[in-house]
């Protein structure tokens, strides 16, 4: 269960000239009366300090009630990147929004660092609902959920049981379990048992006090030619986004190898028939991750008023930052939440 500290926390570090360390375009640089404001907060979830940003709409009045949207960030991402961008843009439409770093990741607590166990990520989403439900001005009968990339898969799972979420949306959904098990586009099906064996040995090593082993992370500096040679758009554009154009010191693509014991036996679409809320799934028409959205959408047979919205010409990563694609996604999300909250 979560315990709360509603007192805003100061942010010491300035990242790329932004006092809130936000790295997306047109990010808030100061809180001004009558404008969208950002509030840095911390709260406890299962004994771990969670670091989050809450965005309040322009002209926010604590005596009024506002619908709220919870945003779950991508794998390896942090709240200051795409999750913050969508949180700010939705706040501009009149919603109270929250983007939090996952436990063990970003500015949140928890050791060893970058544990990536699915149930933890799902519980992070439940914890954001716990917190925002007690935030001043929130209408608890009107809480929506937006999951981005890996956060999209975890949001589908969280919404299966957590009916506080009245409307569910995903952007460029990524099914972490399927990809960690089979590889991206089923590129690693031949090594499933080998990788499970490695994960088992990594856990045994941790249990005996040995070194924590990681998959990925510590990304080397690549030349333009090396980036261009990466096998998928997701990897090529993701490298540029996370390491160059939208880099943040708290963001990293690595995760503990022992996490694979849970990741490889998990799937975002298992029991998805329990999801009965309105569902909107957004993806780029050129996204090489689209197959995951398509599968989940097809299996969500009990979702109410479900809709699949393709952004023409967009790849997975371009939905994170490219203005014309972000604008289309925000317009669709605004329509969806207005109709269902």
C-alpha positions as CSV (number, residue, x, y, z in Angstrom):
1,X,0.0,0.0,0.0
2,X,1.1,3.6,-0.6
3,X,1.6,6.3,2.0
4,X,1.8,9.9,1.0
5,X,3.7,13.1,1.3
6,X,1.7,15.8,-0.5
7,X,4.4,18.5,0.1
8,X,6.0,19.6,-3.1
9,X,9.7,18.8,-3.2
10,X,12.4,21.1,-4.6
11,X,14.4,20.0,-7.7
12,X,18.1,20.7,-7.4
13,X,19.4,19.7,-10.8
14,X,19.0,21.8,-14.0
15,X,19.0,19.7,-17.1
16,X,19.5,21.3,-20.5
17,X,18.6,24.6,-19.0
18,X,15.3,23.4,-17.6
19,X,15.0,23.8,-13.8
20,X,12.6,20.8,-13.6
21,X,15.0,18.7,-15.7
22,X,12.4,18.3,-18.4
23,X,13.9,17.4,-21.8
24,X,10.9,17.7,-24.2
25,X,10.1,20.7,-26.5
26,X,8.2,23.6,-25.0
27,X,8.5,22.2,-21.5
28,X,7.5,24.4,-18.5
29,X,10.4,26.4,-17.2
30,X,8.6,28.2,-14.3
31,X,5.3,28.0,-12.5
32,X,3.2,31.1,-13.3
33,X,-0.3,32.0,-11.9
34,X,-3.0,31.2,-14.4
35,X,-0.9,28.8,-16.4
36,X,-0.3,25.0,-16.4
37,X,2.0,24.4,-13.4
38,X,4.2,21.4,-12.4
39,X,4.6,20.1,-8.9
40,X,7.4,17.7,-7.9
41,X,6.1,15.2,-5.3
42,X,7.2,12.1,-3.5
43,X,5.2,9.3,-1.9
44,X,5.8,5.9,-0.5
45,X,4.8,2.7,-2.4
46,X,5.7,-0.6,-0.7
47,X,8.3,1.2,1.4
48,X,10.0,2.8,-1.6
49,X,10.2,6.5,-2.3
50,X,8.5,7.3,-5.7
51,X,9.4,10.5,-7.5
52,X,6.6,12.0,-9.6
53,X,5.5,15.2,-11.3
54,X,1.9,16.4,-11.1
55,X,0.7,18.9,-13.7
56,X,-2.3,21.1,-12.8
57,X,-4.4,23.0,-15.4
58,X,-4.3,26.7,-16.1
59,X,-6.3,28.6,-13.5
60,X,-6.3,25.6,-11.2
61,X,-8.7,26.0,-8.2
62,X,-8.4,23.6,-5.3
63,X,-12.1,24.2,-4.6
64,X,-13.1,22.7,-8.0
65,X,-13.0,19.1,-9.2
66,X,-11.0,18.1,-12.2
67,X,-10.6,14.8,-14.1
68,X,-7.2,13.2,-13.8
69,X,-5.0,11.2,-16.1
70,X,-2.2,8.9,-15.0
71,X,0.7,8.4,-17.5
72,X,3.0,5.4,-17.4
73,X,6.4,5.9,-19.0
74,X,8.2,3.7,-21.5
75,X,10.8,1.0,-20.6
76,X,14.0,2.7,-19.7
77,X,12.3,6.1,-19.8
78,X,11.7,8.6,-17.1
79,X,9.0,11.1,-16.3
80,X,10.9,14.1,-17.8
81,X,10.7,12.7,-21.3
82,X,7.7,11.6,-23.4
83,X,5.6,10.9,-20.3
84,X,6.1,14.5,-19.2
85,X,5.3,15.9,-22.6
86,X,1.9,14.1,-22.7
87,X,1.2,15.0,-19.1
88,X,1.8,18.7,-19.9
89,X,-0.2,18.6,-23.1
90,X,-3.2,16.9,-21.4
91,X,-3.0,19.4,-18.5
92,X,-3.3,22.1,-21.1
93,X,-6.7,20.5,-22.0
94,X,-7.9,20.8,-18.4
95,X,-6.8,17.5,-16.7
96,X,-4.7,17.0,-13.6
97,X,-2.0,14.6,-14.7
98,X,0.8,12.6,-13.1
99,X,3.9,11.0,-14.4
100,X,6.0,9.0,-12.0
101,X,9.3,7.2,-12.3
102,X,8.9,3.5,-11.8
103,X,10.2,2.0,-8.5
104,X,13.9,1.0,-8.8
105,X,14.2,3.4,-11.8
106,X,14.8,7.1,-12.5
107,X,14.7,9.3,-9.4
108,X,12.6,6.8,-7.5
109,X,14.1,4.6,-4.8
110,X,14.8,0.9,-4.7
111,X,17.8,-1.3,-5.0
112,X,19.3,-2.9,-7.0
113,X,18.8,-0.3,-9.6
114,X,16.8,-0.9,-12.7
115,X,14.9,-4.0,-11.5
116,X,12.2,-4.4,-14.2
117,X,9.7,-6.9,-12.9
118,X,6.3,-6.6,-14.5
119,X,4.3,-6.7,-11.3
120,X,6.3,-3.8,-9.9
121,X,5.5,-1.7,-13.0
122,X,1.8,-2.6,-12.7
123,X,1.8,-1.8,-9.0
124,X,3.5,1.6,-9.9
125,X,0.3,2.4,-11.8
126,X,-1.9,1.3,-9.0
127,X,0.2,3.5,-6.7
128,X,-0.2,6.6,-9.0
129,X,-3.9,6.1,-8.7
130,X,-3.6,5.9,-4.9
131,X,-1.7,9.1,-4.8
132,X,-3.6,11.2,-7.3
133,X,-6.9,10.1,-5.7
134,X,-5.9,12.1,-2.7
135,X,-4.5,15.1,-4.5
136,X,-6.5,18.3,-4.0
137,X,-9.0,19.0,-6.8
138,X,-9.1,15.5,-8.3
139,X,-12.5,14.0,-9.2
140,X,-12.0,10.4,-8.2
141,X,-14.9,9.3,-10.4
142,X,-13.0,10.6,-13.4
143,X,-9.6,9.0,-13.6
144,X,-8.1,8.0,-16.9
145,X,-4.9,6.1,-17.8
146,X,-2.4,6.5,-20.6
147,X,0.4,4.0,-21.1
148,X,3.3,4.7,-23.4
149,X,5.4,2.0,-25.0
150,X,6.2,-0.5,-22.2
151,X,3.9,1.6,-19.9
152,X,1.2,0.8,-22.4
153,X,1.5,-3.0,-21.8
154,X,1.6,-2.5,-18.1
155,X,-1.4,-0.2,-18.3
156,X,-3.5,-2.8,-20.1
157,X,-2.6,-5.2,-17.2
158,X,-3.3,-2.7,-14.4
159,X,-6.7,-1.8,-15.9
160,X,-7.8,-5.4,-16.0
161,X,-8.3,-5.3,-12.2
162,X,-8.2,-1.7,-11.2
163,X,-11.6,-0.2,-12.0
164,X,-10.7,3.2,-10.7
165,X,-9.6,3.7,-14.3
166,X,-12.6,4.8,-16.2
167,X,-10.9,5.1,-19.6
168,X,-7.7,3.4,-20.9
169,X,-5.5,4.6,-23.7
170,X,-2.1,3.4,-25.0
171,X,0.4,5.0,-27.3
172,X,2.9,2.9,-29.2
173,X,2.1,0.0,-26.9
174,X,5.0,-2.4,-26.2
175,X,4.4,-5.9,-24.7
176,X,7.5,-6.2,-22.6
177,X,6.9,-9.9,-21.7
178,X,6.5,-11.0,-25.3
179,X,9.6,-9.2,-26.5
180,X,11.8,-10.3,-23.6
181,X,10.6,-13.8,-24.2
182,X,10.6,-14.1,-28.0
183,X,12.8,-11.1,-29.0
184,X,11.6,-8.1,-31.0
185,X,9.7,-9.4,-34.1
186,X,10.4,-12.9,-32.8
187,X,14.1,-12.6,-33.4
188,X,15.2,-14.6,-30.4
189,X,12.9,-17.6,-30.2
190,X,15.8,-20.0,-30.6
191,X,17.5,-18.8,-27.4
192,X,14.6,-18.7,-24.9
193,X,15.8,-21.5,-22.7
194,X,19.4,-20.3,-22.8
195,X,18.4,-16.8,-21.6
196,X,16.2,-18.3,-18.9
197,X,19.2,-20.3,-17.7
198,X,21.3,-17.1,-17.7
199,X,18.6,-15.3,-15.7
200,X,18.4,-18.1,-13.2
201,X,22.2,-18.0,-12.6
202,X,22.0,-14.2,-12.3
203,X,19.4,-14.5,-9.6
204,X,21.4,-17.1,-7.7
205,X,24.5,-14.9,-7.9
206,X,22.4,-12.0,-6.5
207,X,21.1,-14.2,-3.7
208,X,24.6,-15.1,-2.7
209,X,25.7,-11.5,-2.5
210,X,27.4,-11.4,-5.8
211,X,27.5,-8.8,-8.5
212,X,24.2,-7.8,-10.1
213,X,24.2,-8.5,-13.8
214,X,22.5,-6.4,-16.3
215,X,21.0,-6.7,-19.8
216,X,21.8,-3.6,-21.9
217,X,22.6,-0.3,-20.3
218,X,25.9,1.5,-20.4
219,X,25.2,2.2,-24.0
220,X,28.4,2.9,-26.0
221,X,28.7,6.0,-28.1
222,X,27.8,5.0,-31.7
223,X,28.7,6.7,-34.9
224,X,26.1,7.7,-37.4
225,X,27.0,4.7,-39.5
226,X,26.7,2.4,-36.5
227,X,23.3,3.8,-35.6
228,X,22.1,3.4,-39.2
229,X,23.2,-0.3,-39.1
230,X,21.0,-1.1,-36.1
231,X,18.4,-3.7,-37.2
232,X,15.0,-2.0,-36.5
233,X,13.6,1.6,-36.6
234,X,12.7,1.2,-32.9
235,X,16.4,0.7,-32.0
236,X,17.8,3.3,-34.4
237,X,15.4,6.0,-33.5
238,X,15.3,4.9,-29.9
239,X,19.1,5.3,-29.6
240,X,18.9,8.8,-30.9
241,X,16.0,9.8,-28.7
242,X,17.4,8.4,-25.4
243,X,21.0,9.1,-26.0
244,X,21.1,12.3,-28.0
245,X,18.0,14.5,-28.6
246,X,16.1,13.7,-25.3
247,X,18.8,12.3,-23.1
248,X,18.2,12.5,-19.3
249,X,20.8,11.3,-16.7
250,X,18.1,9.2,-14.9
251,X,17.1,7.4,-18.1
252,X,18.7,4.1,-19.1
253,X,17.9,1.1,-21.2
254,X,19.4,-1.6,-19.0
255,X,17.6,-3.9,-16.5
256,X,18.7,-6.6,-14.1
257,X,19.2,-10.0,-15.9
258,X,17.3,-11.7,-13.0
259,X,14.2,-9.6,-14.0
260,X,13.9,-12.0,-17.0
261,X,12.6,-14.7,-14.7
262,X,9.4,-12.6,-14.4
263,X,9.5,-10.8,-17.7
264,X,9.7,-13.9,-19.9
265,X,6.7,-15.6,-18.2
266,X,4.5,-12.5,-18.4
267,X,2.3,-11.1,-21.2
268,X,0.3,-7.9,-21.3
269,X,-2.5,-9.7,-23.1
270,X,-3.0,-12.5,-20.6
271,X,-6.5,-12.2,-19.1
272,X,-7.1,-9.1,-21.2
273,X,-10.8,-10.0,-21.4
274,X,-11.1,-8.7,-17.9
275,X,-10.6,-5.2,-19.3
276,X,-14.1,-3.8,-19.8
277,X,-13.5,-0.1,-19.8
278,X,-13.4,2.1,-22.9
279,X,-10.1,1.5,-24.8
280,X,-8.2,3.7,-27.2
281,X,-5.0,2.3,-28.8
282,X,-2.8,4.7,-30.8
283,X,0.1,3.7,-32.9
284,X,2.1,5.0,-35.9
285,X,1.2,3.4,-39.2
286,X,4.9,2.8,-39.9
287,X,5.8,1.6,-36.3
288,X,7.6,-1.7,-36.4
289,X,6.0,-2.3,-32.9
290,X,2.5,-2.1,-34.4
291,X,2.0,-5.9,-34.3
292,X,1.8,-5.7,-30.5
293,X,-1.0,-3.1,-30.5
294,X,-2.8,-5.0,-33.2
295,X,-2.7,-8.3,-31.2
296,X,-3.8,-6.6,-27.9
297,X,-6.6,-4.7,-29.6
298,X,-8.0,-7.9,-31.2
299,X,-7.8,-9.8,-27.9
300,X,-9.5,-7.0,-25.8
301,X,-12.9,-8.5,-26.6
302,X,-14.8,-7.0,-23.7
303,X,-13.4,-3.5,-23.9
304,X,-16.2,-1.0,-24.1
305,X,-16.2,1.3,-27.2
306,X,-12.7,0.3,-28.2
307,X,-11.0,2.2,-31.0
308,X,-7.7,1.7,-32.9
309,X,-6.2,5.0,-34.1
310,X,-3.3,5.0,-36.5
311,X,-1.1,8.1,-37.0
312,X,-0.3,8.0,-40.7
313,X,3.4,8.0,-41.5
314,X,4.6,7.8,-37.9
315,X,7.1,5.4,-36.5
316,X,7.1,4.3,-32.8
317,X,9.6,6.8,-31.5
318,X,8.3,9.7,-33.6
319,X,5.0,9.6,-31.6
320,X,7.2,10.6,-28.6
321,X,8.3,14.0,-30.0
322,X,7.4,14.9,-33.6
323,X,5.0,17.8,-33.3
324,X,2.6,16.9,-36.1
325,X,2.3,13.3,-34.7
326,X,2.1,14.4,-31.0
327,X,-0.6,16.9,-31.9
328,X,-2.7,14.2,-33.6
329,X,-2.3,11.9,-30.6
330,X,-3.3,14.7,-28.2
331,X,-6.3,15.7,-30.2
332,X,-7.5,12.1,-30.2
333,X,-6.8,11.6,-26.5
334,X,-8.6,14.8,-25.7
335,X,-11.7,13.6,-27.6
336,X,-11.5,10.1,-26.0
337,X,-11.2,11.3,-22.4
338,X,-13.8,14.0,-22.9
339,X,-16.3,11.3,-24.1
340,X,-15.4,8.7,-21.4
341,X,-14.6,10.6,-18.2
